[in-house]
Amino acid sequence: MGPIPMVISGVVSLVMYSLVILGIYKVFQIGTDVNEIRDLLRDIKRNTQDLSPTASHLPSAVPLAQALKAYEDDPAHEPEPADLDR
């Protein structure tokens, strides 16, 4: 085997080792990014749970339903026959 194939073989080996090492480094970098994203999502979830209204803070719909029923039952609010023809 001559000197040129040995040099080419050495260069190819160094390039392959470099690519493997860079691939492993990239996998760890992606893993770190995923952990940071997961932590951010946990923080967002925690912050939105603190701001979300609970059932005790929401107004009841019962008074609104009662007012609507009273409005519908009141004869003064009946539509006139001319309004129905349109």
C-alpha positions, 0 to 999 in steps of 0.5 A: 500500500502506498503513502497516498492511500494511507493518507486518504484513509487517515483523513477519512477516519478522522472525518468519520470520528469527527462526524460521530462525535458531532452527532453525539454532541448534537443529541445531548444538545437536543436533549437539553433543549427538550428539557428546557422546553418541558420546564417552560411548559410546566411554568406556563401551566403553573402560572395559568392554573393560578389565574384560571377562575374556579367555579366559586368565582363565576357568577351563577346563570340562574338569575339571568335565566329567571330574568329571561323567563320573567321577560318572556312571560310579561304580556307587555313584551309580546310582539305585535302582529305586524312585526310577525309578517315581516 
